[in-house]
Amino acid sequence: MNAQESNSGTMPQKRLMQRRDWSWPFWPAVPLYPYGKRRTCCCEIVEDTIWTFDQLHGILYTIVPIRMSVVKLETGGLLVYAPVAPTRECIRMMNELVASYGDVKYIILPTSSGLEHKVFVGPFARCFPQAQVFIAPHQWSFPFNLPLSWLGFPAKRTYILPENSSLAPMSSEFDYAILDIDLGRGSFAEVAFFHKRSHTLLLTDSIVSVPEEPPAIFQLDPYPLLFHARDNALEAIADNEANRRKGWQRISLFAIYFRPSTLETIGLGQAFQDALKAPDRSRKTYFGVFPFRWRENWQQSFAALRNQGRPFVAPILQTLIFPQDPTQVLNWADQIASWDFQQIISCHFDSPIQTSPEQFRQAFAFLEQKSSVSQNSFTSENHTIIAEDAKFIKELEANLIKWGIATPPKEFFEKTNTNK
């Protein structure tokens, strides 16, 4: 067999192996991009101690990283925080760590409401049958609350994290703090884990930082960036560094604000007319439909959002979730700010975030100021831009309250008042 025949024979086999490596057959449970094909990017954050496993997820090419953290235990073995999809590729990478550092001992589900995190825990735990699974309190499911075993959690080795972190088996190496907000129809819970030895704080959704450049995982699948880098449907998709950066920054505005002020939508009639003239009308490009138009000042919105990488609370949490129990949130933030951490690994956007307990605590100041955005974290100009970009979320809040789906924000009470 000559070289050409050999290559033609091996390429289909290689593609088949890749499809198997990246396959995630349970994607219909949470039908988010990239659906049944998930790539994994593993990065070492602290040498021989902490690794992150990034995958992508999102809607309509508005894609952000979803991240799992793995920590080596001093006593041997590994702790996994917020598992991602256990594809063959992901588990192969995990098994390399297991071979070097020992079995997975603990799997942590640090949220009760984050379905995009919860859906992976059961399948991931089945890949490591010796691991104990610890979950945030008050797990719930929609439309019916089902037993944890029905949701795929291993019944004989799943435990609720004790409220007192000193009672947990990993307490010699970790502190943790539980935020658990009752939303009526369910709860919003987040468990922050502090790894003492590396001075690293692990968070789920509460704090993010937006990088200027796209995270490394996008190098494996840059198409969503290129899709959103275009200015209209007539523009061909072109892969270059500038377009990847441009697409990422626009995706960040989409993901954080849903409908930023610098984004305009065009009518369906015009969108379909443009689609007929689009250079690519394949299914991958949504048949040429691109109903967006960005204003010239969109980069100012991104610069204000990024704020030089300073960590912040996403506007959706600032507006709809944390004001439901501001006293508990601030007490939780105070507890975390008492820990001596130097970096944060969040489950989304940038990682690691080099920061301080003071900067972390400042991100929650909006709850004390009766403002939708913490003014102390931003310049007055940035605050104005961000408030304008967050208008859609404020309108959403008003409508949800009007329809009886959400409740008005609660008032913050000083700690001295809560003890009276």
N, C-alpha and C positions, 0 to 999 in steps of 0.2 A: 504493500500500500504506500503510495507516495505521500509527501507532506500535505498536499492540498486535500487529499482524501481523508488523511488523518485528522486535519483541522476541522473539516466539515463534519466528521463523525463525533469529535469531542465537544464542539461548541453547543449543539443541542443538549448533550448530556450535562454540560456545565450549567446551562440555563435551567435545566430540570432540577439540578442539585440546589441552585440558588433559590428557585421557587419553593423547594421544600424547606430550605434553611430559613426563609423569611416568612413562611406561611403562618397565618393566624386564623384557623378555621372558625373560631367563635366570634368573629367580628360582627355578625348580625346582632349580637346582644347589645352592643353599643356601636352603631354603624357610623363610625368616624373615619375620615381619611387617615392612613392609606388602606383602610378596609382590610382585606385578607393578606396583604403583603407588607410586613413591617421589618425595616432594617434596624439594627442596633449599633450604637456607637459607644464604646467603653473608654473612659478616660480615668487615669490615675490622678487623684486630687492631692492626696497626702501619701508620700512614698511608703509602700508596703502597709498602708493603713486604711485608706478610703478610696473607693472607686465609684464613679457614676456610670449608669447605663442609660443612655438617651434613646428614645424613639420619637416619632412624630405623630401628632394627632390634630384634628381640626375639622372644619367644615368649609366647603367651597374654596379650597386652597388657602383659607385663612388658618395657617398651620403654625403651631408652636411646639417646642419640645415638651415631652413628658418624661420625667426622670426618676430613676430608682437609685438609691444610695446603698452601698455595701461597705460595712465597717468590719475590720479585723478585730477580734476580741483578744485581749491579753491572755485569757485563759485557753485560747485556742478556739478556732471556729469563726463563724461569720454571723453578723446581724444584717438583715435586709430591711430597708425602710422604703415603703411604698413601691411594691413590685410593679414591673412593667410586663408586657406580654411575653410569656415564656416560649418564644420561638426556639427552633433548634439552634439558631445562631446565638441567641441570648443564653441559652442553657449551656452551650459549649463554652462560651466565655466564662460563665459562672463556674463550670466544672474545672476550668483552669485555676481559678482562685481556690476552689475547694481542694484541689490537688496540692496546692502550696500552703494553705493556711488552715485547712480543716473543714468539717461539715458546716452547712448552714444550721445554726442553732435556733435563731429567732427570726421570725418574719413579722414585720410590723405593718398593720393597716392604720395609718394615722388620721383617718377621716371617717365620718359617718355618712356624709352627703355626697362625697366625690365619687360618682359612679364610674368615672373614667379611671379611678384608682382601684375601686372595690372589685371591679369585674375581673381583674387579673390575679387576685389573691388565691382563690381556690385552685385554679390551674397551676399557678406557680408552686403552691404548697405541695401539690401532688408530685412535683418533680423532686422534692426534697422531703421524703416521708418521715425523716427523723426530726424535722424542725418543729418547734412550737410556734403557734400563730397567736399573736397578741393584737387585739383590735381596739379601736376607740369605742367608748361607750355609746349606747343608744343608736345602734345600727337600725336602719329602716330601709324599706323598699317601696316602690310605687308600681302599680296602684294599690297593692296589698302588702302588708307587712308579713313576710314569710320567715320561717325558721332559718337560722344561719346555715344549717346543713342543706336546706333546699337551695340556698344561694351558692353552694359549692364549697363552703368552708368545711374543713375536716372536723367532724363532730367531736372526736376524742382528744384532739390536741389544739383546740381553739379556746382562747381565754380572753376575757375583758381585762384591759390594763387596769391595775389597781389605781385608785385615785392618789394614793400615797406612793410616790415612785420608789421609796426605799423598800417597799414590799415586793417589787418586781425582781426577777432573777438576774437581770442585767444591771442592777442598781450600782454595783461597784464601779462600773465604767460609764454609766449614763445617769443624768438627771432628765426628767421630763415633766412637762406641764400640760394639763389638759384644758382646752377651751371647749365648752359644751353649751351652745346657745339653743334654747328651745324656740323653735319657729312655729309651733302649733301643729303643723302637718308633719313635722319631722324635726330633726336637729341639725345644726351645723357644728361639727366637732373637728378640732384640729389638735393633734398632739405634737408639740415641739420636743425634739430630742437633742440633748446637749452631750456631745462626746467630750469628756473632760480632758483626756490626754492630748487630743489634737486641737482643743479649743474651737470645735466646730459645732455649729447649730444646724440641725436638720429641720426644715419646715416644708409644709405641703403647699398651701395656697395663700397664706396670709400676707406674705411679703414677696415682692418681686423686684428685679432690677432689669432694665432693658439695655442690652448691649448695642453698640453702634453697628457692629458687624454681625452677620448671621451666625448662630451657633454651629459648631462643627458638624452636627448631625445632618445639616442641610447640604453638606458637600456630597452626601450619598444620594440625595434626592432634591436637586435645586429647582425642579420644575415649578413648584408653587411660587417661589421667589420671582422667577422669570415671568410667570403669568401676571402677577400683580405689578411688575415693573412697567408694564405697558401703560400708555396714556389713553389708548382707545382700541377698539376692536380691529381697526385697520392696520395697526402696528404689528409687524411680525415679531415673534418671540426670538430673542437673541441672547445667547449665553455669554456673559462676560462679568467681570468682577463688579463693575459699576451697577449693572442691572441686578445682580444678586443682592448688593447692599440696598439699592433702591427698593426692591421688592420686599426685603425683610423689614425695612423701616415702615413701609405702608402696611404690611401685615400686622406689625406691632400696634399701629394705630387702630386698625380694624379690631384686633383681638382685645385690646384694652377698653376701647370706647364703644364698640359695635357700629356706631355711626358718627365718626368724628366730624367736627364742623367744617373741615377742609375737604370733605368728600361730598360730591353731588351724585345723585342718581339720575339717569336719563330715562325718558319714557319708554315703555315696552315697544311702541311702534318704531321709535328711532333705534332702539337696541336691535330689533329684528332686521331693520333695514341695513344697519351696519354689519350685522352678522352675515348677510348675503354677500357682502363685499370683503369679508375677512379672508386673509391669505390661508388660514387653516380653520376648517369647519369640522374637524374631527370631534369625536366624543370627548377626547382628552381636553379640548379647549371649550367644552360645553357648546359645541356646534357653532362656535364663533360669537356667542352672546357674551358681551362684556358691558354691563349696564352701569359702569362707574366713570366718573370724571373727577380728577383731583384738581383742586385749586393750586395756584402757583405757590401759595404760602404753606403748603403741607409740611415742608421741612422744618418750619418754625414750630409746628405742632409736635413734630417728633423730638426736636431739641428740648422743648419744654417738658415733654413726657420723660425723656431719658434723664434730664437734669444731671448730666455728668455721671450717670450710673448710680445715683443715690437710691437706696432701697425705699420702696413706698408700698402702701396698701392699694390694691387695685380699686378703681372707682366703684365697681359693682359691689364690692364688699364694704367700702366706705358708705355707700348709700343704702343698700338693701339689707345687709346682714349685721354688721357690727353695731349699728345704732339700735338694734333690738335689745341689746344688753350691754351698754357702754361700760358700766361699772365692772362687770365680769371681764370684759375684754381688756380694760386698763389694768386690772389686777393681774391678769395673765401676762400682759406685756411687762408689768413691773417685775414679776417673778423671773421672767426670762432675762430682763435687763440686769438682774443681779448676778447672772452667770458671766464668767470671764471668757466669752467667745471672741474670736478674731475674724471669723468668716461664717457665712451662711450658705448652705446648699439648699436651694428651693427646688420644688418639683417642676418649675416652669421657668422659661426665659433664661436669664444668665446664671452661670454657676462656675466657680464659687464667687460669692459677693464678698469682697474685702470690706469689712465694716466694723463697727463697735457697738457695744450695748447701748450707748447714748444715741447713736444714729438710729438704731432699731426702735428704741422707745419714742424717738421724735416722730417716727412715721405714724404713730397713733394719736398724735396731738390733736388731730381734727375732732376727735370725740370730746375733747375738753373745750374746744373753741366754738362748738355749735356751728361748724362750717363743713361743707361737703369735701373740702380739700384743706389739708394742713398748710396754712400760710407760712409757718416757720420753716417748712422744708423747701420752699420755692421762693424765688424772687417775685415781686409784685407783678412783673410782666408775665412771668411763667404762670403765676396763679390765674391771671386773667385768661390766658390762652387755654389752660387746663379746664377752667370753669366753663368756658365756651364749648370745648370738646366734650365735656361730660353732660351737656344739656340733655342729650337723648336718654341717658340713664336716669336723670332726674325726672324726665317726662314719663319714663317707664315706671318709676317708683310711684308717681302720682296716679297713674292708671291702675296699677296693681292694688293700691290702697282703695281707690274708687270702686274697684270690682270685688273688694273683700278678700283678695288673695294674699295681700301683705297688710301689715299693721303699721301705724305711724311710728316714727322713732321714739325711743324711750329717753328720758332725761338722765344725765349723768349725775350721780350723787357722790359727793366726796366721801372718802373712807371714814372720816370722823362721823358723818351722818349715818352711815350704815350700821354703826355700832350702838346707836342710841335706842 
